[in-house]
Amino acid sequence: MIETNFFYSLIGFLIVLTPLIFIHELGHYLAAIKSGVKVESFSIGFGPELLGYTDKRNTRWKFSLLPLGGYVKMKGELITNKDLKNEDNDSFSKACLKKRALIIFSGPLANLLLGLFLITSVFYFNGKYESPPIINTVLSNQPADIVGLKSGDLIKRINQKEVKNFNDIKLIVEENPNIPIALLIERNNVVFTKNITPNDHFHDIYKKSIGRIGVTALPGKLHKLNFYEAVFMGLKQYYTMTVDWFYGLRLLITGNIEKKDIAGPIGIAKMSGIVLEKGITDLFIFMAVMSINLGLINLLPIPVLDGGHLCFYIYEAIFKRPLSRKVQNVLLKFGLIFLLSLMILVIAFDLGF
């Protein structure tokens, strides 16, 4: 019998990934329509069509067999320079450089905006729980216990940075695994400093190492946020997620990342199942993280990805002529081979190899 966890992972994977793919391709689609370019098909997934319909613009909307991605096929995408003069005006290749760049950029942009919208929505509808920067309990044999922190200690500053609530403490500690930090403590009206080194703890959902010192917060109070406060908190969290992504990319490029920190399709499916069981708020936050990641990944200057095509257009803008179709095809093939190899590698990591 197939375990329930498998179904949670599968359902969670589809619930998380399908909207993100749809929004990405919708960004391309809307920009193409706005630019006067005909869209021939809009597919969620690759391979044989499972179901679909044709709209009044004669665009085929469909779900395909393999759900790992999607595409928007525009008229005249693969036209060579020789055939360009015979193309219709609603062809992608006939569109000016700015319009082509806008169409390509709009996919990743849609994912980045969706991530911000989801985070802001969580803050707006849920509000924000805040606890004072006071230690509630100290876990035994953890860094806080070892250096002598006690229940009731008020943490005023960390590394000369003032903390206003317990979440400020959490964020600073999480950013410093295995890195000593200095805490300014107030206990019974006496102020003193404690140096502490957070433990390195691997976060199962976000697949990265974070710091832990072994303390808990007092019960938080829910503060409702107005629209502007929710947007501010959303932007703040959005910035943190983006910085984390670039930090992870740097570790990947320098080879300082461990296998357990990399998640492929199987790992993402497992994480999706976990957050699906936790509830809608965790699901929305996870979707926001994935949407931001998807947008940023697609902007990488790798042929096949949107960022690779944007590089082609930058070349065209600088040299006043497009890169030759032959060179583009060679680069696209190398890009495809690279991405397929990377996919196989991360799947192998997911499987424990």
HUUR-V581791 format. One record per residue. N is the residue number from 1. D_CENTER is the distance of its C-alpha to the mean C-alpha in Angstrom with 2 decimals. Layout:
BEGIN
n=N d_center=D_CENTER
n=N d_center=D_CENTER
END
This chain:
BEGIN
n=1 d_center=33.74
n=2 d_center=29.96
n=3 d_center=28.33
n=4 d_center=26.73
n=5 d_center=23.57
n=6 d_center=23.25
n=7 d_center=23.41
n=8 d_center=20.91
n=9 d_center=18.42
n=10 d_center=19.33
n=11 d_center=19.30
n=12 d_center=16.06
n=13 d_center=14.43
n=14 d_center=16.05
n=15 d_center=15.35
n=16 d_center=11.55
n=17 d_center=11.36
n=18 d_center=14.32
n=19 d_center=13.43
n=20 d_center=10.13
n=21 d_center=12.44
n=22 d_center=15.18
n=23 d_center=13.60
n=24 d_center=12.57
n=25 d_center=16.14
n=26 d_center=17.65
n=27 d_center=16.58
n=28 d_center=18.51
n=29 d_center=21.28
n=30 d_center=21.98
n=31 d_center=22.09
n=32 d_center=24.40
n=33 d_center=26.66
n=34 d_center=26.84
n=35 d_center=27.85
n=36 d_center=30.53
n=37 d_center=29.05
n=38 d_center=29.81
n=39 d_center=27.09
n=40 d_center=28.78
n=41 d_center=26.20
n=42 d_center=22.83
n=43 d_center=21.60
n=44 d_center=19.02
n=45 d_center=19.35
n=46 d_center=21.72
n=47 d_center=25.34
n=48 d_center=28.16
n=49 d_center=27.86
n=50 d_center=28.10
n=51 d_center=28.74
n=52 d_center=28.57
n=53 d_center=30.66
n=54 d_center=31.73
n=55 d_center=31.58
n=56 d_center=34.17
n=57 d_center=32.49
n=58 d_center=33.03
n=59 d_center=29.32
n=60 d_center=28.68
n=61 d_center=25.81
n=62 d_center=25.16
n=63 d_center=23.37
n=64 d_center=23.79
n=65 d_center=24.32
n=66 d_center=21.25
n=67 d_center=18.09
n=68 d_center=15.67
n=69 d_center=14.83
n=70 d_center=17.11
n=71 d_center=19.06
n=72 d_center=21.26
n=73 d_center=24.63
n=74 d_center=26.50
n=75 d_center=30.20
n=76 d_center=31.29
n=77 d_center=28.09
n=78 d_center=30.08
n=79 d_center=33.27
n=80 d_center=35.02
n=81 d_center=36.66
n=82 d_center=40.03
n=83 d_center=39.20
n=84 d_center=37.36
n=85 d_center=40.55
n=86 d_center=41.21
n=87 d_center=37.87
n=88 d_center=37.66
n=89 d_center=36.27
n=90 d_center=33.37
n=91 d_center=32.11
n=92 d_center=28.78
n=93 d_center=30.79
n=94 d_center=33.19
n=95 d_center=30.61
n=96 d_center=30.75
n=97 d_center=28.32
n=98 d_center=26.60
n=99 d_center=26.09
n=100 d_center=24.75
n=101 d_center=22.24
n=102 d_center=21.25
n=103 d_center=20.86
n=104 d_center=18.57
n=105 d_center=16.45
n=106 d_center=16.20
n=107 d_center=13.84
n=108 d_center=10.81
n=109 d_center=12.20
n=110 d_center=12.29
n=111 d_center=8.57
n=112 d_center=8.22
n=113 d_center=11.27
n=114 d_center=10.35
n=115 d_center=7.60
n=116 d_center=10.55
n=117 d_center=13.01
n=118 d_center=11.79
n=119 d_center=11.73
n=120 d_center=15.03
n=121 d_center=16.48
n=122 d_center=16.12
n=123 d_center=17.98
n=124 d_center=20.45
n=125 d_center=21.51
n=126 d_center=21.29
n=127 d_center=22.29
n=128 d_center=21.76
n=129 d_center=23.70
n=130 d_center=25.28
n=131 d_center=27.59
n=132 d_center=30.02
n=133 d_center=29.52
n=134 d_center=32.18
n=135 d_center=32.06
n=136 d_center=32.95
n=137 d_center=33.45
n=138 d_center=33.36
n=139 d_center=32.59
n=140 d_center=35.33
n=141 d_center=35.03
n=142 d_center=31.69
n=143 d_center=31.41
n=144 d_center=32.32
n=145 d_center=35.33
n=146 d_center=36.41
n=147 d_center=36.63
n=148 d_center=38.42
n=149 d_center=36.09
n=150 d_center=37.46
n=151 d_center=36.69
n=152 d_center=37.19
n=153 d_center=36.21
n=154 d_center=34.69
n=155 d_center=32.09
n=156 d_center=32.70
n=157 d_center=30.82
n=158 d_center=28.63
n=159 d_center=29.27
n=160 d_center=31.06
n=161 d_center=28.13
n=162 d_center=29.27
n=163 d_center=27.46
n=164 d_center=27.93
n=165 d_center=26.56
n=166 d_center=25.48
n=167 d_center=21.75
n=168 d_center=22.46
n=169 d_center=24.05
n=170 d_center=21.22
n=171 d_center=18.64
n=172 d_center=21.15
n=173 d_center=22.19
n=174 d_center=18.74
n=175 d_center=18.18
n=176 d_center=21.54
n=177 d_center=22.00
n=178 d_center=25.46
n=179 d_center=26.02
n=180 d_center=29.06
n=181 d_center=28.69
n=182 d_center=31.59
n=183 d_center=31.94
n=184 d_center=34.54
n=185 d_center=36.03
n=186 d_center=38.58
n=187 d_center=40.79
n=188 d_center=44.03
n=189 d_center=44.08
n=190 d_center=43.86
n=191 d_center=41.03
n=192 d_center=40.11
n=193 d_center=37.38
n=194 d_center=35.79
n=195 d_center=33.88
n=196 d_center=31.38
n=197 d_center=28.98
n=198 d_center=25.99
n=199 d_center=25.62
n=200 d_center=22.75
n=201 d_center=20.96
n=202 d_center=18.28
n=203 d_center=15.66
n=204 d_center=15.58
n=205 d_center=12.49
n=206 d_center=10.03
n=207 d_center=12.08
n=208 d_center=13.39
n=209 d_center=16.78
n=210 d_center=17.64
n=211 d_center=21.11
n=212 d_center=23.50
n=213 d_center=27.07
n=214 d_center=28.29
n=215 d_center=28.92
n=216 d_center=28.22
n=217 d_center=28.18
n=218 d_center=30.77
n=219 d_center=29.96
n=220 d_center=27.76
n=221 d_center=28.95
n=222 d_center=26.92
n=223 d_center=26.81
n=224 d_center=26.22
n=225 d_center=24.40
n=226 d_center=25.57
n=227 d_center=23.46
n=228 d_center=23.42
n=229 d_center=22.68
n=230 d_center=19.73
n=231 d_center=18.36
n=232 d_center=19.09
n=233 d_center=17.38
n=234 d_center=14.29
n=235 d_center=14.30
n=236 d_center=15.02
n=237 d_center=12.18
n=238 d_center=9.78
n=239 d_center=11.54
n=240 d_center=11.27
n=241 d_center=7.51
n=242 d_center=7.74
n=243 d_center=10.81
n=244 d_center=9.57
n=245 d_center=7.31
n=246 d_center=10.58
n=247 d_center=12.63
n=248 d_center=11.29
n=249 d_center=11.90
n=250 d_center=15.30
n=251 d_center=16.16
n=252 d_center=15.49
n=253 d_center=17.64
n=254 d_center=20.31
n=255 d_center=20.48
n=256 d_center=20.17
n=257 d_center=17.52
n=258 d_center=18.92
n=259 d_center=18.58
n=260 d_center=17.53
n=261 d_center=14.38
n=262 d_center=13.18
n=263 d_center=12.12
n=264 d_center=13.20
n=265 d_center=13.90
n=266 d_center=16.36
n=267 d_center=14.34
n=268 d_center=11.51
n=269 d_center=14.57
n=270 d_center=16.13
n=271 d_center=13.35
n=272 d_center=13.26
n=273 d_center=17.00
n=274 d_center=17.00
n=275 d_center=15.02
n=276 d_center=17.10
n=277 d_center=20.18
n=278 d_center=19.23
n=279 d_center=19.12
n=280 d_center=17.53
n=281 d_center=16.19
n=282 d_center=14.23
n=283 d_center=13.09
n=284 d_center=11.92
n=285 d_center=10.04
n=286 d_center=8.34
n=287 d_center=7.75
n=288 d_center=6.40
n=289 d_center=3.78
n=290 d_center=3.47
n=291 d_center=4.54
n=292 d_center=3.26
n=293 d_center=2.37
n=294 d_center=5.33
n=295 d_center=6.94
n=296 d_center=7.21
n=297 d_center=8.28
n=298 d_center=10.66
n=299 d_center=12.13
n=300 d_center=13.29
n=301 d_center=17.11
n=302 d_center=17.64
n=303 d_center=20.18
n=304 d_center=19.15
n=305 d_center=15.68
n=306 d_center=15.79
n=307 d_center=15.84
n=308 d_center=18.88
n=309 d_center=20.66
n=310 d_center=20.15
n=311 d_center=21.83
n=312 d_center=24.67
n=313 d_center=25.11
n=314 d_center=25.20
n=315 d_center=27.93
n=316 d_center=29.71
n=317 d_center=29.65
n=318 d_center=31.09
n=319 d_center=33.71
n=320 d_center=34.52
n=321 d_center=34.25
n=322 d_center=31.56
n=323 d_center=30.91
n=324 d_center=33.29
n=325 d_center=32.19
n=326 d_center=33.38
n=327 d_center=31.20
n=328 d_center=28.14
n=329 d_center=28.86
n=330 d_center=29.27
n=331 d_center=25.96
n=332 d_center=24.17
n=333 d_center=25.88
n=334 d_center=24.87
n=335 d_center=21.22
n=336 d_center=21.44
n=337 d_center=23.25
n=338 d_center=20.74
n=339 d_center=17.76
n=340 d_center=20.03
n=341 d_center=21.19
n=342 d_center=17.76
n=343 d_center=17.01
n=344 d_center=20.39
n=345 d_center=19.81
n=346 d_center=16.65
n=347 d_center=18.49
n=348 d_center=21.44
n=349 d_center=19.53
n=350 d_center=18.44
n=351 d_center=22.14
n=352 d_center=23.27
n=353 d_center=24.84
END
